[in-house]
Amino acid sequence: MWDSMIEICRREFCTPDDVCSDVAERKPPHGSLSASLRAFMLEYFRNSSTEDGHMSAGHGRNIFMSQQQDRWLMRDIRTRQTTGLRTD
């Protein structure tokens, strides 16, 4: 949570006190400040994410799928080795 707060402050040129004060003013009357801060941070990063941002960060390039395929291949090789089947 603190890493997110630091990142928001860096991007918005403000202090954690500034963020906390703003969130405290907007939170529901009987709401928790920490819960309101978590919701604010989630909304901040959701609103700041875009397709262009995902592409520049390397997201959306099927990285997870290629890793999954590598794991399937390794499992197949291990299975063949333990059962005595050929791996080529």
mmCIF file as gemmi writes it, N, C-alpha and C atoms, coordinates in Angstrom:
data_model
loop_
_atom_site.group_PDB
_atom_site.id
_atom_site.type_symbol
_atom_site.label_atom_id
_atom_site.label_alt_id
_atom_site.label_comp_id
_atom_site.label_asym_id
_atom_site.label_entity_id
_atom_site.label_seq_id
_atom_site.pdbx_PDB_ins_code
_atom_site.Cartn_x
_atom_site.Cartn_y
_atom_site.Cartn_z
_atom_site.occupancy
_atom_site.B_iso_or_equiv
_atom_site.pdbx_formal_charge
_atom_site.auth_seq_id
_atom_site.auth_asym_id
_atom_site.pdbx_PDB_model_num
ATOM 1 N N . MET Axp A 1 ? 0.834 -1.189 0 1 0 ? 1 A 1
ATOM 2 C CA . MET Axp A 1 ? 0 0 0 1 0 ? 1 A 1
ATOM 3 C C . MET Axp A 1 ? 0.88 1.254 0 1 0 ? 1 A 1
ATOM 4 N N . TRP Axp A 2 ? 1.974 1.208 0.779 1 0 ? 2 A 1
ATOM 5 C CA . TRP Axp A 2 ? 2.837 2.386 0.845 1 0 ? 2 A 1
ATOM 6 C C . TRP Axp A 2 ? 3.539 2.639 -0.476 1 0 ? 2 A 1
ATOM 7 N N . ASP Axp A 3 ? 3.91 1.569 -1.175 1 0 ? 3 A 1
ATOM 8 C CA . ASP Axp A 3 ? 4.535 1.748 -2.491 1 0 ? 3 A 1
ATOM 9 C C . ASP Axp A 3 ? 3.584 2.455 -3.446 1 0 ? 3 A 1
ATOM 10 N N . SER Axp A 4 ? 2.31 2.107 -3.366 1 0 ? 4 A 1
ATOM 11 C CA . SER Axp A 4 ? 1.304 2.763 -4.212 1 0 ? 4 A 1
ATOM 12 C C . SER Axp A 4 ? 1.169 4.232 -3.846 1 0 ? 4 A 1
ATOM 13 N N . MET Axp A 5 ? 1.181 4.513 -2.548 1 0 ? 5 A 1
ATOM 14 C CA . MET Axp A 5 ? 1.079 5.907 -2.093 1 0 ? 5 A 1
ATOM 15 C C . MET Axp A 5 ? 2.273 6.71 -2.592 1 0 ? 5 A 1
ATOM 16 N N . ILE Axp A 6 ? 3.452 6.146 -2.484 1 0 ? 6 A 1
ATOM 17 C CA . ILE Axp A 6 ? 4.656 6.839 -2.933 1 0 ? 6 A 1
ATOM 18 C C . ILE Axp A 6 ? 4.6 7.101 -4.433 1 0 ? 6 A 1
ATOM 19 N N . GLU Axp A 7 ? 4.126 6.109 -5.188 1 0 ? 7 A 1
ATOM 20 C CA . GLU Axp A 7 ? 4.023 6.269 -6.638 1 0 ? 7 A 1
ATOM 21 C C . GLU Axp A 7 ? 3.023 7.359 -7.006 1 0 ? 7 A 1
ATOM 22 N N . ILE Axp A 8 ? 1.898 7.396 -6.345 1 0 ? 8 A 1
ATOM 23 C CA . ILE Axp A 8 ? 0.894 8.44 -6.611 1 0 ? 8 A 1
ATOM 24 C C . ILE Axp A 8 ? 1.481 9.814 -6.298 1 0 ? 8 A 1
ATOM 25 N N . CYS Axp A 9 ? 2.159 9.926 -5.172 1 0 ? 9 A 1
ATOM 26 C CA . CYS Axp A 9 ? 2.753 11.214 -4.79 1 0 ? 9 A 1
ATOM 27 C C . CYS Axp A 9 ? 3.82 11.652 -5.789 1 0 ? 9 A 1
ATOM 28 N N . ARG Axp A 10 ? 4.592 10.708 -6.278 1 0 ? 10 A 1
ATOM 29 C CA . ARG Axp A 10 ? 5.615 11.031 -7.276 1 0 ? 10 A 1
ATOM 30 C C . ARG Axp A 10 ? 4.959 11.549 -8.556 1 0 ? 10 A 1
ATOM 31 N N . ARG Axp A 11 ? 3.892 10.87 -8.98 1 0 ? 11 A 1
ATOM 32 C CA . ARG Axp A 11 ? 3.223 11.261 -10.219 1 0 ? 11 A 1
ATOM 33 C C . ARG Axp A 11 ? 2.478 12.582 -10.091 1 0 ? 11 A 1
ATOM 34 N N . GLU Axp A 12 ? 1.93 12.848 -8.914 1 0 ? 12 A 1
ATOM 35 C CA . GLU Axp A 12 ? 1.07 14.023 -8.723 1 0 ? 12 A 1
ATOM 36 C C . GLU Axp A 12 ? 1.787 15.187 -8.038 1 0 ? 12 A 1
ATOM 37 N N . PHE Axp A 13 ? 3.089 15.031 -7.762 1 0 ? 13 A 1
ATOM 38 C CA . PHE Axp A 13 ? 3.878 16.09 -7.119 1 0 ? 13 A 1
ATOM 39 C C . PHE Axp A 13 ? 3.231 16.572 -5.825 1 0 ? 13 A 1
ATOM 40 N N . CYS Axp A 14 ? 2.92 15.612 -4.957 1 0 ? 14 A 1
ATOM 41 C CA . CYS Axp A 14 ? 2.3 15.943 -3.678 1 0 ? 14 A 1
ATOM 42 C C . CYS Axp A 14 ? 2.909 15.072 -2.586 1 0 ? 14 A 1
ATOM 43 N N . THR Axp A 15 ? 2.425 15.234 -1.384 1 0 ? 15 A 1
ATOM 44 C CA . THR Axp A 15 ? 2.903 14.456 -0.241 1 0 ? 15 A 1
ATOM 45 C C . THR Axp A 15 ? 1.831 13.452 0.179 1 0 ? 15 A 1
ATOM 46 N N . PRO Axp A 16 ? 2.218 12.438 0.951 1 0 ? 16 A 1
ATOM 47 C CA . PRO Axp A 16 ? 1.2 11.519 1.486 1 0 ? 16 A 1
ATOM 48 C C . PRO Axp A 16 ? 0.147 12.246 2.321 1 0 ? 16 A 1
ATOM 49 N N . ASP Axp A 17 ? 0.567 13.289 3.037 1 0 ? 17 A 1
ATOM 50 C CA . ASP Axp A 17 ? -0.4 14.07 3.813 1 0 ? 17 A 1
ATOM 51 C C . ASP Axp A 17 ? -1.454 14.709 2.913 1 0 ? 17 A 1
ATOM 52 N N . ASP Axp A 18 ? -1.016 15.199 1.748 1 0 ? 18 A 1
ATOM 53 C CA . ASP Axp A 18 ? -1.964 15.794 0.8 1 0 ? 18 A 1
ATOM 54 C C . ASP Axp A 18 ? -3.007 14.771 0.364 1 0 ? 18 A 1
ATOM 55 N N . VAL Axp A 19 ? -2.531 13.565 0.011 1 0 ? 19 A 1
ATOM 56 C CA . VAL Axp A 19 ? -3.44 12.514 -0.445 1 0 ? 19 A 1
ATOM 57 C C . VAL Axp A 19 ? -4.395 12.119 0.676 1 0 ? 19 A 1
ATOM 58 N N . CYS Axp A 20 ? -3.846 11.882 1.867 1 0 ? 20 A 1
ATOM 59 C CA . CYS Axp A 20 ? -4.686 11.458 3.002 1 0 ? 20 A 1
ATOM 60 C C . CYS Axp A 20 ? -5.732 12.511 3.347 1 0 ? 20 A 1
ATOM 61 N N . SER Axp A 21 ? -5.335 13.783 3.307 1 0 ? 21 A 1
ATOM 62 C CA . SER Axp A 21 ? -6.285 14.86 3.623 1 0 ? 21 A 1
ATOM 63 C C . SER Axp A 21 ? -7.411 14.902 2.598 1 0 ? 21 A 1
ATOM 64 N N . ASP Axp A 22 ? -7.052 14.779 1.325 1 0 ? 22 A 1
ATOM 65 C CA . ASP Axp A 22 ? -8.058 14.809 0.27 1 0 ? 22 A 1
ATOM 66 C C . ASP Axp A 22 ? -9.031 13.641 0.411 1 0 ? 22 A 1
ATOM 67 N N . VAL Axp A 23 ? -8.481 12.443 0.642 1 0 ? 23 A 1
ATOM 68 C CA . VAL Axp A 23 ? -9.336 11.257 0.788 1 0 ? 23 A 1
ATOM 69 C C . VAL Axp A 23 ? -10.201 11.371 2.038 1 0 ? 23 A 1
ATOM 70 N N . ALA Axp A 24 ? -9.644 11.888 3.121 1 0 ? 24 A 1
ATOM 71 C CA . ALA Axp A 24 ? -10.4 12.039 4.375 1 0 ? 24 A 1
ATOM 72 C C . ALA Axp A 24 ? -11.592 12.977 4.192 1 0 ? 24 A 1
ATOM 73 N N . GLU Axp A 25 ? -11.414 14.024 3.388 1 0 ? 25 A 1
ATOM 74 C CA . GLU Axp A 25 ? -12.511 14.969 3.132 1 0 ? 25 A 1
ATOM 75 C C . GLU Axp A 25 ? -13.632 14.332 2.315 1 0 ? 25 A 1
ATOM 76 N N . ARG Axp A 26 ? -13.299 13.362 1.485 1 0 ? 26 A 1
ATOM 77 C CA . ARG Axp A 26 ? -14.281 12.767 0.571 1 0 ? 26 A 1
ATOM 78 C C . ARG Axp A 26 ? -14.886 11.458 1.074 1 0 ? 26 A 1
ATOM 79 N N . LYS Axp A 27 ? -14.293 10.853 2.103 1 0 ? 27 A 1
ATOM 80 C CA . LYS Axp A 27 ? -14.763 9.539 2.555 1 0 ? 27 A 1
ATOM 81 C C . LYS Axp A 27 ? -16.152 9.647 3.186 1 0 ? 27 A 1
ATOM 82 N N . PRO Axp A 28 ? -16.88 8.54 3.206 1 0 ? 28 A 1
ATOM 83 C CA . PRO Axp A 28 ? -18.195 8.546 3.863 1 0 ? 28 A 1
ATOM 84 C C . PRO Axp A 28 ? -18.045 8.914 5.342 1 0 ? 28 A 1
ATOM 85 N N . PRO Axp A 29 ? -19.065 9.536 5.926 1 0 ? 29 A 1
ATOM 86 C CA . PRO Axp A 29 ? -18.972 10.012 7.312 1 0 ? 29 A 1
ATOM 87 C C . PRO Axp A 29 ? -18.522 8.948 8.319 1 0 ? 29 A 1
ATOM 88 N N . HIS Axp A 30 ? -18.994 7.735 8.162 1 0 ? 30 A 1
ATOM 89 C CA . HIS Axp A 30 ? -18.624 6.693 9.123 1 0 ? 30 A 1
ATOM 90 C C . HIS Axp A 30 ? -17.665 5.676 8.511 1 0 ? 30 A 1
ATOM 91 N N . GLY Axp A 31 ? -17.059 6.058 7.399 1 0 ? 31 A 1
ATOM 92 C CA . GLY Axp A 31 ? -16.151 5.142 6.705 1 0 ? 31 A 1
ATOM 93 C C . GLY Axp A 31 ? -14.756 5.164 7.299 1 0 ? 31 A 1
ATOM 94 N N . SER Axp A 32 ? -14.035 4.12 7.051 1 0 ? 32 A 1
ATOM 95 C CA . SER Axp A 32 ? -12.656 3.981 7.507 1 0 ? 32 A 1
ATOM 96 C C . SER Axp A 32 ? -11.724 4.719 6.55 1 0 ? 32 A 1
ATOM 97 N N . LEU Axp A 33 ? -10.766 5.469 7.104 1 0 ? 33 A 1
ATOM 98 C CA . LEU Axp A 33 ? -9.806 6.173 6.267 1 0 ? 33 A 1
ATOM 99 C C . LEU Axp A 33 ? -8.939 5.19 5.497 1 0 ? 33 A 1
ATOM 100 N N . SER Axp A 34 ? -8.493 4.105 6.147 1 0 ? 34 A 1
ATOM 101 C CA . SER Axp A 34 ? -7.632 3.155 5.443 1 0 ? 34 A 1
ATOM 102 C C . SER Axp A 34 ? -8.383 2.472 4.297 1 0 ? 34 A 1
ATOM 103 N N . ALA Axp A 35 ? -9.643 2.128 4.503 1 0 ? 35 A 1
ATOM 104 C CA . ALA Axp A 35 ? -10.44 1.527 3.424 1 0 ? 35 A 1
ATOM 105 C C . ALA Axp A 35 ? -10.647 2.537 2.296 1 0 ? 35 A 1
ATOM 106 N N . SER Axp A 36 ? -10.88 3.766 2.64 1 0 ? 36 A 1
ATOM 107 C CA . SER Axp A 36 ? -11.059 4.811 1.628 1 0 ? 36 A 1
ATOM 108 C C . SER Axp A 36 ? -9.769 5.049 0.851 1 0 ? 36 A 1
ATOM 109 N N . LEU Axp A 37 ? -8.626 4.976 1.527 1 0 ? 37 A 1
ATOM 110 C CA . LEU Axp A 37 ? -7.34 5.128 0.845 1 0 ? 37 A 1
ATOM 111 C C . LEU Axp A 37 ? -7.101 3.981 -0.133 1 0 ? 37 A 1
ATOM 112 N N . ARG Axp A 38 ? -7.42 2.765 0.298 1 0 ? 38 A 1
ATOM 113 C CA . ARG Axp A 38 ? -7.261 1.615 -0.596 1 0 ? 38 A 1
ATOM 114 C C . ARG Axp A 38 ? -8.148 1.762 -1.83 1 0 ? 38 A 1
ATOM 115 N N . ALA Axp A 39 ? -9.379 2.171 -1.622 1 0 ? 39 A 1
ATOM 116 C CA . ALA Axp A 39 ? -10.301 2.358 -2.747 1 0 ? 39 A 1
ATOM 117 C C . ALA Axp A 39 ? -9.803 3.474 -3.669 1 0 ? 39 A 1
ATOM 118 N N . PHE Axp A 40 ? -9.296 4.548 -3.089 1 0 ? 40 A 1
ATOM 119 C CA . PHE Axp A 40 ? -8.761 5.656 -3.883 1 0 ? 40 A 1
ATOM 120 C C . PHE Axp A 40 ? -7.591 5.189 -4.744 1 0 ? 40 A 1
ATOM 121 N N . MET Axp A 41 ? -6.673 4.426 -4.14 1 0 ? 41 A 1
ATOM 122 C CA . MET Axp A 41 ? -5.493 3.955 -4.872 1 0 ? 41 A 1
ATOM 123 C C . MET Axp A 41 ? -5.883 3.02 -6.009 1 0 ? 41 A 1
ATOM 124 N N . LEU Axp A 42 ? -6.811 2.121 -5.73 1 0 ? 42 A 1
ATOM 125 C CA . LEU Axp A 42 ? -7.283 1.213 -6.771 1 0 ? 42 A 1
ATOM 126 C C . LEU Axp A 42 ? -7.898 2.006 -7.921 1 0 ? 42 A 1
ATOM 127 N N . GLU Axp A 43 ? -8.755 2.945 -7.6 1 0 ? 43 A 1
ATOM 128 C CA . GLU Axp A 43 ? -9.404 3.752 -8.631 1 0 ? 43 A 1
ATOM 129 C C . GLU Axp A 43 ? -8.383 4.6 -9.385 1 0 ? 43 A 1
ATOM 130 N N . TYR Axp A 44 ? -7.387 5.149 -8.677 1 0 ? 44 A 1
ATOM 131 C CA . TYR Axp A 44 ? -6.361 5.966 -9.317 1 0 ? 44 A 1
ATOM 132 C C . TYR Axp A 44 ? -5.634 5.169 -10.394 1 0 ? 44 A 1
ATOM 133 N N . PHE Axp A 45 ? -5.169 3.965 -10.032 1 0 ? 45 A 1
ATOM 134 C CA . PHE Axp A 45 ? -4.416 3.167 -10.988 1 0 ? 45 A 1
ATOM 135 C C . PHE Axp A 45 ? -5.309 2.575 -12.085 1 0 ? 45 A 1
ATOM 136 N N . ARG Axp A 46 ? -6.541 2.259 -11.762 1 0 ? 46 A 1
ATOM 137 C CA . ARG Axp A 46 ? -7.464 1.78 -12.807 1 0 ? 46 A 1
ATOM 138 C C . ARG Axp A 46 ? -7.734 2.881 -13.817 1 0 ? 46 A 1
ATOM 139 N N . ASN Axp A 47 ? -7.937 4.101 -13.325 1 0 ? 47 A 1
ATOM 140 C CA . ASN Axp A 47 ? -8.219 5.223 -14.23 1 0 ? 47 A 1
ATOM 141 C C . ASN Axp A 47 ? -6.999 5.622 -15.046 1 0 ? 47 A 1
ATOM 142 N N . SER Axp A 48 ? -5.813 5.389 -14.508 1 0 ? 48 A 1
ATOM 143 C CA . SER Axp A 48 ? -4.612 5.809 -15.224 1 0 ? 48 A 1
ATOM 144 C C . SER Axp A 48 ? -4.096 4.738 -16.178 1 0 ? 48 A 1
ATOM 145 N N . SER Axp A 49 ? -4.7 3.561 -16.151 1 0 ? 49 A 1
ATOM 146 C CA . SER Axp A 49 ? -4.248 2.509 -17.066 1 0 ? 49 A 1
ATOM 147 C C . SER Axp A 49 ? -4.974 2.664 -18.395 1 0 ? 49 A 1
ATOM 148 N N . THR Axp A 50 ? -4.199 2.536 -19.456 1 0 ? 50 A 1
ATOM 149 C CA . THR Axp A 50 ? -4.753 2.628 -20.801 1 0 ? 50 A 1
ATOM 150 C C . THR Axp A 50 ? -4.15 1.516 -21.647 1 0 ? 50 A 1
ATOM 151 N N . GLU Axp A 51 ? -4.684 1.299 -22.805 1 0 ? 51 A 1
ATOM 152 C CA . GLU Axp A 51 ? -4.117 0.308 -23.716 1 0 ? 51 A 1
ATOM 153 C C . GLU Axp A 51 ? -2.695 0.691 -24.111 1 0 ? 51 A 1
ATOM 154 N N . ASP Axp A 52 ? -2.465 1.987 -24.358 1 0 ? 52 A 1
ATOM 155 C CA . ASP Axp A 52 ? -1.116 2.441 -24.709 1 0 ? 52 A 1
ATOM 156 C C . ASP Axp A 52 ? -0.145 2.189 -23.564 1 0 ? 52 A 1
ATOM 157 N N . GLY Axp A 53 ? -0.612 2.436 -22.341 1 0 ? 53 A 1
ATOM 158 C CA . GLY Axp A 53 ? 0.232 2.187 -21.179 1 0 ? 53 A 1
ATOM 159 C C . GLY Axp A 53 ? 0.576 0.72 -21.032 1 0 ? 53 A 1
ATOM 160 N N . HIS Axp A 54 ? -0.381 -0.15 -21.294 1 0 ? 54 A 1
ATOM 161 C CA . HIS Axp A 54 ? -0.133 -1.592 -21.229 1 0 ? 54 A 1
ATOM 162 C C . HIS Axp A 54 ? 0.908 -2.005 -22.265 1 0 ? 54 A 1
ATOM 163 N N . MET Axp A 55 ? 0.794 -1.486 -23.475 1 0 ? 55 A 1
ATOM 164 C CA . MET Axp A 55 ? 1.727 -1.858 -24.533 1 0 ? 55 A 1
ATOM 165 C C . MET Axp A 55 ? 3.136 -1.364 -24.218 1 0 ? 55 A 1
ATOM 166 N N . SER Axp A 56 ? 3.27 -0.133 -23.715 1 0 ? 56 A 1
ATOM 167 C CA . SER Axp A 56 ? 4.607 0.39 -23.424 1 0 ? 56 A 1
ATOM 168 C C . SER Axp A 56 ? 5.244 -0.34 -22.248 1 0 ? 56 A 1
ATOM 169 N N . ALA Axp A 57 ? 4.422 -0.916 -21.361 1 0 ? 57 A 1
ATOM 170 C CA . ALA Axp A 57 ? 4.951 -1.69 -20.236 1 0 ? 57 A 1
ATOM 171 C C . ALA Axp A 57 ? 5.22 -3.143 -20.616 1 0 ? 57 A 1
ATOM 172 N N . GLY Axp A 58 ? 4.84 -3.513 -21.834 1 0 ? 58 A 1
ATOM 173 C CA . GLY Axp A 58 ? 5.065 -4.883 -22.288 1 0 ? 58 A 1
ATOM 174 C C . GLY Axp A 58 ? 3.928 -5.825 -21.957 1 0 ? 58 A 1
ATOM 175 N N . HIS Axp A 59 ? 2.812 -5.297 -21.517 1 0 ? 59 A 1
ATOM 176 C CA . HIS Axp A 59 ? 1.653 -6.132 -21.213 1 0 ? 59 A 1
ATOM 177 C C . HIS Axp A 59 ? 0.899 -6.44 -22.496 1 0 ? 59 A 1
ATOM 178 N N . GLY Axp A 60 ? 0.093 -7.477 -22.455 1 0 ? 60 A 1
ATOM 179 C CA . GLY Axp A 60 ? -0.75 -7.79 -23.597 1 0 ? 60 A 1
ATOM 180 C C . GLY Axp A 60 ? -0.027 -8.462 -24.741 1 0 ? 60 A 1
ATOM 181 N N . ARG Axp A 61 ? 1.129 -9.029 -24.458 1 0 ? 61 A 1
ATOM 182 C CA . ARG Axp A 61 ? 1.889 -9.697 -25.51 1 0 ? 61 A 1
ATOM 183 C C . ARG Axp A 61 ? 1.903 -11.207 -25.324 1 0 ? 61 A 1
ATOM 184 N N . ASN Axp A 62 ? 0.891 -11.713 -24.665 1 0 ? 62 A 1
ATOM 185 C CA . ASN Axp A 62 ? 0.762 -13.149 -24.433 1 0 ? 62 A 1
ATOM 186 C C . ASN Axp A 62 ? 1.949 -13.745 -23.694 1 0 ? 62 A 1
ATOM 187 N N . ILE Axp A 63 ? 2.584 -12.944 -22.848 1 0 ? 63 A 1
ATOM 188 C CA . ILE Axp A 63 ? 3.729 -13.423 -22.071 1 0 ? 63 A 1
ATOM 189 C C . ILE Axp A 63 ? 3.317 -14.598 -21.202 1 0 ? 63 A 1
ATOM 190 N N . PHE Axp A 64 ? 2.16 -14.488 -20.576 1 0 ? 64 A 1
ATOM 191 C CA . PHE Axp A 64 ? 1.723 -15.55 -19.681 1 0 ? 64 A 1
ATOM 192 C C . PHE Axp A 64 ? 1.42 -16.835 -20.449 1 0 ? 64 A 1
ATOM 193 N N . MET Axp A 65 ? 0.88 -16.691 -21.654 1 0 ? 65 A 1
ATOM 194 C CA . MET Axp A 65 ? 0.582 -17.872 -22.453 1 0 ? 65 A 1
ATOM 195 C C . MET Axp A 65 ? 1.866 -18.576 -22.884 1 0 ? 65 A 1
ATOM 196 N N . SER Axp A 66 ? 2.909 -17.82 -23.27 1 0 ? 66 A 1
ATOM 197 C CA . SER Axp A 66 ? 4.16 -18.465 -23.672 1 0 ? 66 A 1
ATOM 198 C C . SER Axp A 66 ? 4.806 -19.149 -22.476 1 0 ? 66 A 1
ATOM 199 N N . GLN Axp A 67 ? 4.688 -18.539 -21.289 1 0 ? 67 A 1
ATOM 200 C CA . GLN Axp A 67 ? 5.215 -19.186 -20.089 1 0 ? 67 A 1
ATOM 201 C C . GLN Axp A 67 ? 4.432 -20.462 -19.802 1 0 ? 67 A 1
ATOM 202 N N . GLN Axp A 68 ? 3.128 -20.419 -20.003 1 0 ? 68 A 1
ATOM 203 C CA . GLN Axp A 68 ? 2.296 -21.6 -19.785 1 0 ? 68 A 1
ATOM 204 C C . GLN Axp A 68 ? 2.7 -22.714 -20.748 1 0 ? 68 A 1
ATOM 205 N N . GLN Axp A 69 ? 2.949 -22.362 -22.006 1 0 ? 69 A 1
ATOM 206 C CA . GLN Axp A 69 ? 3.37 -23.358 -22.985 1 0 ? 69 A 1
ATOM 207 C C . GLN Axp A 69 ? 4.716 -23.964 -22.6 1 0 ? 69 A 1
ATOM 208 N N . ASP Axp A 70 ? 5.638 -23.145 -22.083 1 0 ? 70 A 1
ATOM 209 C CA . ASP Axp A 70 ? 6.931 -23.662 -21.614 1 0 ? 70 A 1
ATOM 210 C C . ASP Axp A 70 ? 6.735 -24.649 -20.47 1 0 ? 70 A 1
ATOM 211 N N . ARG Axp A 71 ? 5.827 -24.333 -19.548 1 0 ? 71 A 1
ATOM 212 C CA . ARG Axp A 71 ? 5.571 -25.237 -18.419 1 0 ? 71 A 1
ATOM 213 C C . ARG Axp A 71 ? 4.974 -26.556 -18.905 1 0 ? 71 A 1
ATOM 214 N N . TRP Axp A 72 ? 4.065 -26.491 -19.882 1 0 ? 72 A 1
ATOM 215 C CA . TRP Axp A 72 ? 3.489 -27.733 -20.426 1 0 ? 72 A 1
ATOM 216 C C . TRP Axp A 72 ? 4.567 -28.59 -21.074 1 0 ? 72 A 1
ATOM 217 N N . LEU Axp A 73 ? 5.468 -27.955 -21.809 1 0 ? 73 A 1
ATOM 218 C CA . LEU Axp A 73 ? 6.558 -28.683 -22.457 1 0 ? 73 A 1
ATOM 219 C C . LEU Axp A 73 ? 7.449 -29.354 -21.409 1 0 ? 73 A 1
ATOM 220 N N . MET Axp A 74 ? 7.801 -28.622 -20.358 1 0 ? 74 A 1
ATOM 221 C CA . MET Axp A 74 ? 8.648 -29.191 -19.303 1 0 ? 74 A 1
ATOM 222 C C . MET Axp A 74 ? 7.942 -30.35 -18.6 1 0 ? 74 A 1
ATOM 223 N N . ARG Axp A 75 ? 6.645 -30.222 -18.352 1 0 ? 75 A 1
ATOM 224 C CA . ARG Axp A 75 ? 5.904 -31.316 -17.725 1 0 ? 75 A 1
ATOM 225 C C . ARG Axp A 75 ? 5.899 -32.548 -18.617 1 0 ? 75 A 1
ATOM 226 N N . ASP Axp A 76 ? 5.726 -32.332 -19.923 1 0 ? 76 A 1
ATOM 227 C CA . ASP Axp A 76 ? 5.725 -33.434 -20.871 1 0 ? 76 A 1
ATOM 228 C C . ASP Axp A 76 ? 7.084 -34.129 -20.881 1 0 ? 76 A 1
ATOM 229 N N . ILE Axp A 77 ? 8.155 -33.35 -20.891 1 0 ? 77 A 1
ATOM 230 C CA . ILE Axp A 77 ? 9.502 -33.93 -20.875 1 0 ? 77 A 1
ATOM 231 C C . ILE Axp A 77 ? 9.727 -34.725 -19.601 1 0 ? 77 A 1
ATOM 232 N N . ARG Axp A 78 ? 9.352 -34.162 -18.457 1 0 ? 78 A 1
ATOM 233 C CA . ARG Axp A 78 ? 9.521 -34.875 -17.181 1 0 ? 78 A 1
ATOM 234 C C . ARG Axp A 78 ? 8.712 -36.167 -17.157 1 0 ? 78 A 1
ATOM 235 N N . THR Axp A 79 ? 7.485 -36.105 -17.665 1 0 ? 79 A 1
ATOM 236 C CA . THR Axp A 79 ? 6.632 -37.3 -17.692 1 0 ? 79 A 1
ATOM 237 C C . THR Axp A 79 ? 7.275 -38.38 -18.55 1 0 ? 79 A 1
ATOM 238 N N . ARG Axp A 80 ? 7.765 -37.978 -19.693 1 0 ? 80 A 1
ATOM 239 C CA . ARG Axp A 80 ? 8.406 -38.956 -20.59 1 0 ? 80 A 1
ATOM 240 C C . ARG Axp A 80 ? 9.675 -39.544 -19.948 1 0 ? 80 A 1
ATOM 241 N N . GLN Axp A 81 ? 10.425 -38.711 -19.229 1 0 ? 81 A 1
ATOM 242 C CA . GLN Axp A 81 ? 11.648 -39.198 -18.606 1 0 ? 81 A 1
ATOM 243 C C . GLN Axp A 81 ? 11.329 -40.185 -17.481 1 0 ? 81 A 1
ATOM 244 N N . THR Axp A 82 ? 10.302 -39.888 -16.706 1 0 ? 82 A 1
ATOM 245 C CA . THR Axp A 82 ? 9.965 -40.792 -15.575 1 0 ? 82 A 1
ATOM 246 C C . THR Axp A 82 ? 9.298 -42.06 -16.037 1 0 ? 82 A 1
ATOM 247 N N . THR Axp A 83 ? 8.672 -42.04 -17.192 1 0 ? 83 A 1
ATOM 248 C CA . THR Axp A 83 ? 8.013 -43.238 -17.703 1 0 ? 83 A 1
ATOM 249 C C . THR Axp A 83 ? 8.881 -44.013 -18.685 1 0 ? 83 A 1
ATOM 250 N N . GLY Axp A 84 ? 10.065 -43.458 -19.007 1 0 ? 84 A 1
ATOM 251 C CA . GLY Axp A 84 ? 10.96 -44.131 -19.919 1 0 ? 84 A 1
ATOM 252 C C . GLY Axp A 84 ? 10.646 -43.916 -21.381 1 0 ? 84 A 1
ATOM 253 N N . LEU Axp A 85 ? 9.759 -42.997 -21.688 1 0 ? 85 A 1
ATOM 254 C CA . LEU Axp A 85 ? 9.438 -42.699 -23.094 1 0 ? 85 A 1
ATOM 255 C C . LEU Axp A 85 ? 10.511 -41.78 -23.679 1 0 ? 85 A 1
ATOM 256 N N . ARG Axp A 86 ? 10.659 -41.794 -24.981 1 0 ? 86 A 1
ATOM 257 C CA . ARG Axp A 86 ? 11.638 -40.936 -25.644 1 0 ? 86 A 1
ATOM 258 C C . ARG Axp A 86 ? 11.179 -39.488 -25.583 1 0 ? 86 A 1
ATOM 259 N N . THR Axp A 87 ? 12.158 -38.557 -25.435 1 0 ? 87 A 1
ATOM 260 C CA . THR Axp A 87 ? 11.854 -37.13 -25.345 1 0 ? 87 A 1
ATOM 261 C C . THR Axp A 87 ? 12.107 -36.382 -26.646 1 0 ? 87 A 1
ATOM 262 N N . ASP Axp A 88 ? 12.55 -37.071 -27.72 1 0 ? 88 A 1
ATOM 263 C CA . ASP Axp A 88 ? 12.817 -36.36 -28.973 1 0 ? 88 A 1
ATOM 264 C C . ASP Axp A 88 ? 11.746 -36.541 -29.99 1 0 ? 88 A 1
